[in-house]
Amino acid sequence: AKNETIAEGTNKKTAKSIDNFNLQSSFSLKQLLWSGNVIFGDEVSQYLNEIASQLLKDNEELRKKVRFYVVKSPVPNAFANPDGAIFINLGLVARAENEAQLAYILAHEITHYVKQHSINQFLFKEEVNSKKNRKAFRLGNKSDELYAKRLVQSNYSKEHEIEADTYG
């Protein structure tokens, strides 16, 4: 079966990069799920899934694709995996003041999944670090080049965050 994340007409090099990214993501996802740090079937997970179901009540197809997990971590964070697994740390849930804030967090992460931001970020990083862009970042020394590349990648990531905030 053709990988869903690879669009029709994608060149072979990009398709190979996406396959590589998906393999790495799948491995990382399995590590996290088996780490003992993910909570399954608890009240918080059920509550977040109820909120997600309400958010996506008009989009059953998308609702079937996304799964929500709670991570035992005090760090306020959430992230979306390219295969639809969305993780919310307990530290973020604890800081939310109401259900609307939790719904916003879920909508933000759903947007990252729908827009495939993690894959796009990976491809952008590869492009920035490619041989063909070496001259574009030649600034005299390796430290300046590294800083310039990180700045460009950070700005691209910031664009994704703004898009997830807006769309979500």
GUDO-821444 format. One record per residue: residue number from 0; x, y, z of N, C-alpha, C in turn; residue in one letter. Coordinates in steps of 0.02 Angstrom, whole numbers, plus 50000, padded with zeros to 5 digits. Atoms other than C-alpha are relative to their C-alpha. Example, Ala and Ser with C-alpha at 12.3 -4.5 7.8 and 13.67 -1.06 7.14 Angstrom:
# GUDO-821444
+-----+-------+-------+-------+-------+-------+-------+-------+-------+-------+---------+
! num !  n.c1 !  n.c2 !  n.c3 ! ca.c1 ! ca.c2 ! ca.c3 !  c.c1 !  c.c2 !  c.c3 ! residuo !
+-----+-------+-------+-------+-------+-------+-------+-------+-------+-------+---------+
!   0 ! 50045 ! 49941 ! 50000 ! 50615 ! 49775 ! 50390 ! 50045 ! 50060 ! 50000 !       A !
!   1 ! 49958 ! 49941 ! 49997 ! 50684 ! 49947 ! 50357 ! 49961 ! 50055 ! 50037 !       S !
+-----+-------+-------+-------+-------+-------+-------+-------+-------+-------+---------+
***
This chain:
# GUDO-821444
+-----+-------+-------+-------+-------+-------+-------+-------+-------+-------+---------+
! num !  n.c1 !  n.c2 !  n.c3 ! ca.c1 ! ca.c2 ! ca.c3 !  c.c1 !  c.c2 !  c.c3 ! residuo !
+-----+-------+-------+-------+-------+-------+-------+-------+-------+-------+---------+
!   0 ! 50042 ! 49940 ! 50000 ! 50000 ! 50000 ! 50000 ! 50044 ! 50062 ! 50000 !       A !
!   1 ! 49962 ! 49937 ! 50005 ! 50062 ! 50174 ! 49957 ! 49992 ! 50038 ! 50065 !       K !
!   2 ! 50000 ! 49960 ! 49939 ! 50109 ! 50280 ! 50105 ! 49955 ! 50061 ! 49992 !       N !
!   3 ! 50048 ! 49944 ! 50004 ! 49969 ! 50406 ! 50139 ! 50032 ! 50068 ! 50002 !       E !
!   4 ! 49969 ! 49934 ! 49991 ! 50090 ! 50545 ! 50183 ! 50041 ! 50021 ! 49938 !       T !
!   5 ! 49963 ! 49983 ! 50060 ! 50174 ! 50539 ! 50012 ! 49950 ! 50017 ! 49945 !       I !
!   6 ! 50047 ! 49976 ! 50050 ! 50077 ! 50643 ! 49888 ! 50017 ! 49973 ! 49931 !       A !
!   7 ! 49993 ! 50022 ! 50069 ! 50050 ! 50587 ! 49710 ! 50048 ! 50049 ! 49964 !       E !
!   8 ! 49955 ! 49957 ! 50038 ! 50190 ! 50652 ! 49598 ! 50062 ! 50022 ! 50038 !       G !
!   9 ! 49941 ! 49982 ! 49960 ! 50319 ! 50668 ! 49738 ! 50062 ! 49967 ! 49969 !       T !
!  10 ! 49940 ! 50029 ! 50030 ! 50496 ! 50644 ! 49672 ! 50028 ! 49945 ! 50046 !       N !
!  11 ! 49974 ! 50059 ! 49964 ! 50591 ! 50486 ! 49724 ! 50042 ! 50018 ! 50061 !       K !
!  12 ! 49957 ! 49980 ! 49944 ! 50716 ! 50576 ! 49835 ! 49957 ! 50022 ! 50059 !       K !
!  13 ! 50044 ! 49977 ! 49947 ! 50579 ! 50662 ! 49934 ! 49960 ! 49942 ! 50029 !       T !
!  14 ! 50037 ! 50059 ! 49977 ! 50477 ! 50501 ! 49943 ! 50043 ! 49957 ! 50046 !       A !
!  15 ! 49954 ! 50040 ! 49959 ! 50629 ! 50410 ! 50012 ! 50012 ! 50035 ! 50068 !       K !
!  16 ! 49992 ! 49963 ! 49938 ! 50656 ! 50548 ! 50141 ! 49938 ! 49993 ! 50045 !       S !
!  17 ! 50061 ! 50007 ! 49962 ! 50474 ! 50537 ! 50194 ! 49995 ! 49930 ! 50030 !       I !
!  18 ! 50001 ! 50069 ! 49974 ! 50485 ! 50348 ! 50210 ! 50049 ! 49993 ! 50059 !       D !
!  19 ! 49951 ! 50002 ! 49947 ! 50642 ! 50369 ! 50316 ! 49973 ! 50035 ! 50063 !       N !
!  20 ! 50029 ! 49963 ! 49944 ! 50556 ! 50499 ! 50425 ! 49946 ! 49959 ! 50034 !       F !
!  21 ! 50055 ! 50040 ! 49972 ! 50403 ! 50388 ! 50447 ! 50027 ! 49940 ! 50039 !       N !
!  22 ! 49969 ! 50056 ! 49965 ! 50514 ! 50241 ! 50497 ! 50028 ! 50023 ! 50068 !       L !
!  23 ! 49973 ! 49973 ! 49938 ! 50605 ! 50347 ! 50626 ! 49945 ! 50019 ! 50049 !       Q !
!  24 ! 50056 ! 49979 ! 49958 ! 50441 ! 50418 ! 50691 ! 49964 ! 49939 ! 50030 !       S !
!  25 ! 50033 ! 50061 ! 49976 ! 50363 ! 50245 ! 50705 ! 50041 ! 49968 ! 50056 !       S !
!  26 ! 49956 ! 50028 ! 49950 ! 50513 ! 50183 ! 50803 ! 49995 ! 50041 ! 50065 !       F !
!  27 ! 50005 ! 49956 ! 49941 ! 50507 ! 50334 ! 50921 ! 49932 ! 49993 ! 50034 !       S !
!  28 ! 50068 ! 50008 ! 49972 ! 50319 ! 50314 ! 50943 ! 49995 ! 49935 ! 50040 !       L !
!  29 ! 50002 ! 50064 ! 49964 ! 50337 ! 50131 ! 50991 ! 50041 ! 50003 ! 50064 !       K !
!  30 ! 49960 ! 49993 ! 49940 ! 50476 ! 50174 ! 51113 ! 49962 ! 50037 ! 50054 !       Q !
!  31 ! 50038 ! 49961 ! 49952 ! 50367 ! 50305 ! 51197 ! 49941 ! 49959 ! 50028 !       L !
!  32 ! 50058 ! 50038 ! 49978 ! 50213 ! 50193 ! 51203 ! 50019 ! 49942 ! 50047 !       L !
!  33 ! 49978 ! 50056 ! 49959 ! 50313 ! 50051 ! 51281 ! 50043 ! 50022 ! 50059 !       W !
!  34 ! 49955 ! 49974 ! 49949 ! 50412 ! 50163 ! 51399 ! 49972 ! 49996 ! 50071 !       S !
!  35 ! 50031 ! 49997 ! 49934 ! 50288 ! 50155 ! 51542 ! 49980 ! 50070 ! 50019 !       G !
!  36 ! 50016 ! 49930 ! 49986 ! 50267 ! 50343 ! 51532 ! 49933 ! 50022 ! 49971 !       N !
!  37 ! 50065 ! 49983 ! 50030 ! 50103 ! 50339 ! 51435 ! 49946 ! 49966 ! 50040 !       V !
!  38 ! 50056 ! 50025 ! 49960 ! 49942 ! 50318 ! 51531 ! 49945 ! 49976 ! 49952 !       I !
!  39 ! 50053 ! 50028 ! 50043 ! 49807 ! 50208 ! 51453 ! 49936 ! 49989 ! 50040 !       F !
!  40 ! 50065 ! 50015 ! 49971 ! 49622 ! 50203 ! 51494 ! 49983 ! 50036 ! 50064 !       G !
!  41 ! 50013 ! 49963 ! 49938 ! 49627 ! 50327 ! 51637 ! 49947 ! 50054 ! 49987 !       D !
!  42 ! 50052 ! 49948 ! 50005 ! 49501 ! 50466 ! 51672 ! 50023 ! 50060 ! 49959 !       E !
!  43 ! 49975 ! 49942 ! 50037 ! 49612 ! 50604 ! 51599 ! 49999 ! 49985 ! 49925 !       V !
!  44 ! 50000 ! 50020 ! 50071 ! 49636 ! 50510 ! 51435 ! 49929 ! 49997 ! 49973 !       S !
!  45 ! 50070 ! 50004 ! 50022 ! 49450 ! 50475 ! 51424 ! 49971 ! 50070 ! 49991 !       Q !
!  46 ! 50025 ! 49931 ! 50004 ! 49411 ! 50658 ! 51458 ! 50026 ! 50036 ! 49937 !       Y !
!  47 ! 49971 ! 49968 ! 50059 ! 49531 ! 50719 ! 51323 ! 49970 ! 49970 ! 49936 !       L !
!  48 ! 50032 ! 50031 ! 50058 ! 49456 ! 50594 ! 51200 ! 49929 ! 50024 ! 49991 !       N !
!  49 ! 50067 ! 49973 ! 50005 ! 49282 ! 50658 ! 51241 ! 50001 ! 50071 ! 49969 !       E !
!  50 ! 49993 ! 49932 ! 50028 ! 49339 ! 50836 ! 51204 ! 50016 ! 49995 ! 49925 !       I !
!  51 ! 49981 ! 50009 ! 50071 ! 49420 ! 50777 ! 51041 ! 49940 ! 49977 ! 49959 !       A !
!  52 ! 50060 ! 50023 ! 50037 ! 49260 ! 50687 ! 50990 ! 49951 ! 50057 ! 49989 !       S !
!  53 ! 50044 ! 49942 ! 50009 ! 49162 ! 50846 ! 51019 ! 50028 ! 50048 ! 49948 !       Q !
!  54 ! 49968 ! 49956 ! 50050 ! 49288 ! 50949 ! 50920 ! 49991 ! 49974 ! 49929 !       L !
!  55 ! 50001 ! 50031 ! 50066 ! 49282 ! 50827 ! 50775 ! 49934 ! 49966 ! 49983 !       L !
!  56 ! 50065 ! 50032 ! 50010 ! 49098 ! 50782 ! 50781 ! 49976 ! 50005 ! 49928 !       K !
!  57 ! 50020 ! 49992 ! 50070 ! 49077 ! 50846 ! 50603 ! 50051 ! 49972 ! 49951 !       D !
!  58 ! 49948 ! 50028 ! 50043 ! 49231 ! 50756 ! 50537 ! 50018 ! 49930 ! 50027 !       N !
!  59 ! 49990 ! 50067 ! 49974 ! 49215 ! 50571 ! 50579 ! 50063 ! 49967 ! 49972 !       E !
!  60 ! 49942 ! 50030 ! 50032 ! 49351 ! 50522 ! 50456 ! 50065 ! 50021 ! 50036 !       E !
!  61 ! 49942 ! 49976 ! 49963 ! 49480 ! 50632 ! 50543 ! 50001 ! 49972 ! 50071 !       L !
!  62 ! 50003 ! 50026 ! 49931 ! 49420 ! 50575 ! 50714 ! 50026 ! 49929 ! 50004 !       R !
!  63 ! 49976 ! 50069 ! 50002 ! 49457 ! 50395 ! 50665 ! 50076 ! 49997 ! 49992 !       K !
!  64 ! 49928 ! 50000 ! 50013 ! 49635 ! 50444 ! 50616 ! 50042 ! 50023 ! 50059 !       K !
!  65 ! 49961 ! 49973 ! 49944 ! 49688 ! 50534 ! 50776 ! 49986 ! 49961 ! 50064 !       V !
!  66 ! 50004 ! 50034 ! 49936 ! 49723 ! 50453 ! 50943 ! 50035 ! 50044 ! 50051 !       R !
!  67 ! 49974 ! 49955 ! 49948 ! 49757 ! 50544 ! 51106 ! 50027 ! 49959 ! 50058 !       F !
!  68 ! 49967 ! 50034 ! 49944 ! 49877 ! 50488 ! 51242 ! 50023 ! 50052 ! 50051 !       Y !
!  69 ! 49976 ! 49957 ! 49946 ! 49925 ! 50561 ! 51409 ! 50068 ! 49973 ! 50022 !       V !
!  70 ! 49932 ! 50018 ! 49980 ! 50109 ! 50561 ! 51458 ! 50012 ! 50023 ! 50071 !       V !
!  71 ! 49983 ! 49984 ! 49931 ! 50166 ! 50555 ! 51638 ! 50062 ! 50045 ! 50001 !       K !
!  72 ! 49945 ! 49952 ! 49998 ! 50272 ! 50712 ! 51635 ! 49973 ! 50066 ! 50027 !       S !
!  73 ! 50022 ! 49936 ! 49974 ! 50260 ! 50874 ! 51733 ! 50013 ! 50058 ! 49952 !       P !
!  74 ! 49983 ! 49949 ! 50049 ! 50327 ! 50971 ! 51583 ! 49938 ! 50018 ! 49959 !       V !
!  75 ! 50059 ! 49981 ! 50040 ! 50188 ! 51072 ! 51499 ! 50016 ! 49997 ! 49926 !       P !
!  76 ! 49984 ! 50009 ! 50070 ! 50198 ! 51005 ! 51322 ! 49949 ! 49953 ! 49968 !       N !
!  77 ! 50041 ! 50045 ! 50040 ! 50100 ! 50919 ! 51185 ! 50032 ! 49995 ! 49932 !       A !
!  78 ! 49972 ! 50007 ! 50067 ! 50149 ! 50852 ! 51015 ! 49960 ! 49949 ! 49961 !       F !
!  79 ! 50036 ! 50044 ! 50045 ! 50076 ! 50765 ! 50865 ! 50049 ! 49960 ! 49959 !       A !
!  80 ! 49960 ! 50045 ! 50041 ! 50152 ! 50615 ! 50779 ! 49969 ! 49999 ! 49930 !       N !
!  81 ! 50028 ! 49998 ! 50068 ! 50132 ! 50606 ! 50589 ! 49949 ! 49945 ! 49985 !       P !
!  82 ! 50049 ! 50053 ! 50014 ! 50027 ! 50448 ! 50602 ! 49934 ! 50011 ! 50038 !       D !
!  83 ! 50063 ! 49984 ! 49966 ! 49892 ! 50532 ! 50708 ! 50001 ! 49991 ! 50075 !       G !
!  84 ! 49994 ! 50006 ! 49927 ! 49953 ! 50493 ! 50883 ! 50017 ! 50069 ! 50028 !       A !
!  85 ! 49990 ! 49934 ! 49970 ! 49939 ! 50650 ! 50988 ! 50011 ! 49989 ! 50075 !       I !
!  86 ! 49981 ! 50009 ! 49930 ! 50023 ! 50660 ! 51159 ! 49993 ! 50065 ! 50037 !       F !
!  87 ! 50007 ! 49942 ! 49957 ! 49979 ! 50780 ! 51298 ! 50029 ! 49982 ! 50069 !       I !
!  88 ! 49970 ! 50013 ! 49934 ! 50087 ! 50788 ! 51454 ! 49952 ! 50021 ! 50056 !       N !
!  89 ! 50042 ! 49983 ! 49942 ! 50000 ! 50789 ! 51623 ! 50015 ! 50071 ! 50024 !       L !
!  90 ! 49982 ! 49933 ! 49979 ! 50095 ! 50949 ! 51662 ! 49961 ! 50054 ! 49962 !       G !
!  91 ! 50039 ! 49953 ! 50040 ! 50001 ! 51038 ! 51522 ! 49926 ! 49996 ! 50019 !       L !
!  92 ! 50070 ! 50008 ! 49979 ! 49833 ! 50965 ! 51572 ! 49989 ! 50034 ! 50067 !       V !
!  93 ! 50006 ! 49971 ! 49933 ! 49863 ! 51021 ! 51751 ! 49999 ! 50077 ! 49998 !       A !
!  94 ! 49998 ! 49927 ! 50005 ! 49897 ! 51200 ! 51695 ! 49941 ! 50030 ! 49964 !       R !
!  95 ! 50059 ! 49974 ! 50035 ! 49741 ! 51215 ! 51589 ! 49949 ! 50020 ! 50053 !       A !
!  96 ! 50048 ! 49974 ! 49951 ! 49613 ! 51320 ! 51680 ! 49929 ! 49977 ! 49987 !       E !
!  97 ! 50068 ! 50021 ! 50016 ! 49460 ! 51254 ! 51590 ! 50000 ! 49955 ! 49938 !       N !
!  98 ! 50008 ! 50046 ! 50056 ! 49394 ! 51137 ! 51457 ! 50015 ! 50034 ! 49933 !       E !
!  99 ! 49987 ! 49964 ! 50062 ! 49405 ! 51271 ! 51323 ! 50075 ! 50003 ! 49985 !       A !
! 100 ! 49927 ! 50000 ! 50011 ! 49594 ! 51283 ! 51347 ! 50024 ! 49931 ! 49978 !       Q !
! 101 ! 49981 ! 50068 ! 50022 ! 49610 ! 51094 ! 51333 ! 49978 ! 49988 ! 49928 !       L !
! 102 ! 50024 ! 50008 ! 50068 ! 49504 ! 51098 ! 51175 ! 50045 ! 50037 ! 49951 !       A !
! 103 ! 49954 ! 49961 ! 50043 ! 49618 ! 51232 ! 51103 ! 50065 ! 49962 ! 49989 !       Y !
! 104 ! 49938 ! 50039 ! 50005 ! 49772 ! 51126 ! 51140 ! 49990 ! 49942 ! 49952 !       I !
! 105 ! 50013 ! 50056 ! 50045 ! 49694 ! 50976 ! 51055 ! 49992 ! 50022 ! 49928 !       L !
! 106 ! 50009 ! 49974 ! 50068 ! 49640 ! 51079 ! 50905 ! 50067 ! 50021 ! 49969 !       A !
! 107 ! 49933 ! 49980 ! 50023 ! 49817 ! 51150 ! 50891 ! 50039 ! 49938 ! 49977 !       H !
! 108 ! 49962 ! 50061 ! 50017 ! 49893 ! 50975 ! 50891 ! 49969 ! 49963 ! 49941 !       E !
! 109 ! 50034 ! 50031 ! 50058 ! 49762 ! 50908 ! 50770 ! 50021 ! 50036 ! 49936 !       I !
! 110 ! 49978 ! 49961 ! 50058 ! 49812 ! 51049 ! 50652 ! 50071 ! 49979 ! 49979 !       T !
! 111 ! 49933 ! 50023 ! 50017 ! 49995 ! 50995 ! 50663 ! 49996 ! 49934 ! 49962 !       H !
! 112 ! 50008 ! 50064 ! 50035 ! 49939 ! 50820 ! 50612 ! 49971 ! 50011 ! 49929 !       Y !
! 113 ! 50034 ! 49990 ! 50064 ! 49822 ! 50877 ! 50472 ! 50046 ! 50033 ! 49949 !       V !
! 114 ! 49955 ! 49963 ! 50045 ! 49950 ! 50998 ! 50399 ! 50068 ! 49964 ! 49991 !       K !
! 115 ! 49939 ! 50039 ! 50004 ! 50088 ! 50866 ! 50420 ! 50063 ! 50042 ! 50014 !       Q !
! 116 ! 49945 ! 49955 ! 49983 ! 50201 ! 50994 ! 50503 ! 50065 ! 49963 ! 50016 !       H !
! 117 ! 49938 ! 50034 ! 49981 ! 50324 ! 50867 ! 50573 ! 50037 ! 49974 ! 49938 !       S !
! 118 ! 49968 ! 50024 ! 50061 ! 50357 ! 50791 ! 50402 ! 50028 ! 50060 ! 49961 !       I !
! 119 ! 49977 ! 49941 ! 50036 ! 50369 ! 50963 ! 50321 ! 50062 ! 50031 ! 50034 !       N !
! 120 ! 49942 ! 49974 ! 49964 ! 50490 ! 51020 ! 50457 ! 50062 ! 49958 ! 49985 !       Q !
! 121 ! 49946 ! 50046 ! 50015 ! 50598 ! 50867 ! 50427 ! 50027 ! 50012 ! 49929 !       F !
! 122 ! 49980 ! 49989 ! 50069 ! 50600 ! 50896 ! 50238 ! 50035 ! 50068 ! 49992 !       L !
! 123 ! 49969 ! 49934 ! 50003 ! 50640 ! 51080 ! 50263 ! 50071 ! 49998 ! 50028 !       F !
! 124 ! 49934 ! 50006 ! 49969 ! 50785 ! 51038 ! 50378 ! 50049 ! 49965 ! 49951 !       K !
! 125 ! 49958 ! 50033 ! 50050 ! 50852 ! 50917 ! 50247 ! 50020 ! 50047 ! 49944 !       E !
! 126 ! 49987 ! 49952 ! 50054 ! 50837 ! 51052 ! 50114 ! 50052 ! 50052 ! 50022 !       E !
! 127 ! 49953 ! 49950 ! 49974 ! 50927 ! 51181 ! 50222 ! 50070 ! 49970 ! 50005 !       V !
! 128 ! 49935 ! 50032 ! 49990 ! 51067 ! 51056 ! 50256 ! 50027 ! 49966 ! 49937 !       N !
! 129 ! 49979 ! 50034 ! 50061 ! 51079 ! 50993 ! 50077 ! 50062 ! 50033 ! 49969 !       S !
! 130 ! 49939 ! 49976 ! 50034 ! 51236 ! 51012 ! 49972 ! 49984 ! 50060 ! 49956 !       K !
! 131 ! 50016 ! 49946 ! 50047 ! 51146 ! 51125 ! 49849 ! 49990 ! 50067 ! 50036 !       K !
! 132 ! 50010 ! 49938 ! 49962 ! 51112 ! 51254 ! 49987 ! 50062 ! 50019 ! 50042 !       N !
! 133 ! 49940 ! 49986 ! 49962 ! 51288 ! 51251 ! 50058 ! 50024 ! 50072 ! 49992 !       R !
! 134 ! 49976 ! 49932 ! 50014 ! 51336 ! 51415 ! 49974 ! 49955 ! 50053 ! 50031 !       K !
! 135 ! 50047 ! 49951 ! 49972 ! 51180 ! 51503 ! 50037 ! 50016 ! 50016 ! 50073 !       A !
! 136 ! 49985 ! 49990 ! 49929 ! 51242 ! 51482 ! 50216 ! 50074 ! 50009 ! 50014 !       F !
! 137 ! 49928 ! 49990 ! 49990 ! 51427 ! 51511 ! 50188 ! 50011 ! 50070 ! 50028 !       R !
! 138 ! 49993 ! 49936 ! 49966 ! 51461 ! 51649 ! 50313 ! 50069 ! 50012 ! 50029 !       L !
! 139 ! 49932 ! 49989 ! 49977 ! 51644 ! 51631 ! 50348 ! 50023 ! 49948 ! 50049 !       G !
! 140 ! 49979 ! 50052 ! 49954 ! 51647 ! 51508 ! 50491 ! 49941 ! 49953 ! 50016 !       N !
! 141 ! 50050 ! 50053 ! 49988 ! 51555 ! 51349 ! 50542 ! 49949 ! 50022 ! 50053 !       K !
! 142 ! 50045 ! 49979 ! 49947 ! 51480 ! 51428 ! 50698 ! 49945 ! 50046 ! 49972 !       S !
! 143 ! 50049 ! 49954 ! 50031 ! 51396 ! 51568 ! 50597 ! 49954 ! 49963 ! 49953 !       D !
! 144 ! 50041 ! 50040 ! 50046 ! 51336 ! 51443 ! 50467 ! 49947 ! 49960 ! 50039 !       E !
! 145 ! 50045 ! 50039 ! 49959 ! 51260 ! 51332 ! 50601 ! 49945 ! 50044 ! 50030 !       L !
! 146 ! 50049 ! 49953 ! 49972 ! 51176 ! 51481 ! 50683 ! 49949 ! 50021 ! 49948 !       Y !
! 147 ! 50045 ! 49978 ! 50053 ! 51103 ! 51540 ! 50517 ! 49951 ! 49945 ! 49980 !       A !
! 148 ! 50044 ! 50056 ! 50016 ! 51035 ! 51368 ! 50477 ! 49947 ! 49989 ! 50054 !       K !
! 149 ! 50048 ! 50010 ! 49944 ! 50956 ! 51351 ! 50649 ! 49948 ! 50057 ! 50001 !       R !
! 150 ! 50046 ! 49944 ! 50002 ! 50879 ! 51524 ! 50633 ! 49947 ! 49990 ! 49946 !       L !
! 151 ! 50047 ! 50012 ! 50056 ! 50800 ! 51482 ! 50465 ! 49951 ! 49944 ! 50019 !       V !
! 152 ! 50043 ! 50056 ! 49980 ! 50734 ! 51316 ! 50534 ! 49952 ! 50021 ! 50056 !       Q !
! 153 ! 50042 ! 49975 ! 49945 ! 50669 ! 51402 ! 50691 ! 49943 ! 50043 ! 49974 !       S !
! 154 ! 50052 ! 49958 ! 50029 ! 50575 ! 51531 ! 50588 ! 49948 ! 49958 ! 49964 !       N !
! 155 ! 50047 ! 50045 ! 50034 ! 50498 ! 51392 ! 50484 ! 49956 ! 49965 ! 50051 !       Y !
! 156 ! 50038 ! 50032 ! 49947 ! 50446 ! 51302 ! 50643 ! 49949 ! 50048 ! 50031 !       S !
! 157 ! 50045 ! 49948 ! 49972 ! 50372 ! 51464 ! 50711 ! 49940 ! 50010 ! 49954 !       K !
! 158 ! 50056 ! 49994 ! 50048 ! 50267 ! 51479 ! 50552 ! 49950 ! 49943 ! 50010 !       E !
! 159 ! 50045 ! 50056 ! 49987 ! 50197 ! 51306 ! 50588 ! 49960 ! 50011 ! 50064 !       H !
! 160 ! 50034 ! 49987 ! 49937 ! 50155 ! 51356 ! 50766 ! 49945 ! 50052 ! 49991 !       E !
! 161 ! 50050 ! 49948 ! 50013 ! 50065 ! 51512 ! 50707 ! 49942 ! 49971 ! 49960 !       I !
! 162 ! 50053 ! 50031 ! 50040 ! 49970 ! 51411 ! 50577 ! 49956 ! 49954 ! 50044 !       E !
! 163 ! 50039 ! 50045 ! 49956 ! 49919 ! 51282 ! 50709 ! 49958 ! 50040 ! 50049 !       A !
! 164 ! 50040 ! 49957 ! 49957 ! 49863 ! 51422 ! 50825 ! 49940 ! 50028 ! 49963 !       D !
! 165 ! 50053 ! 49967 ! 50040 ! 49761 ! 51506 ! 50688 ! 49948 ! 49950 ! 49977 !       T !
! 166 ! 50046 ! 50050 ! 50028 ! 49686 ! 51353 ! 50606 ! 49965 ! 49961 ! 50055 !       Y !
! 167 ! 50028 ! 50039 ! 49944 ! 49661 ! 51259 ! 50770 ! 49946 ! 50039 ! 50036 !       G !
+-----+-------+-------+-------+-------+-------+-------+-------+-------+-------+---------+
***
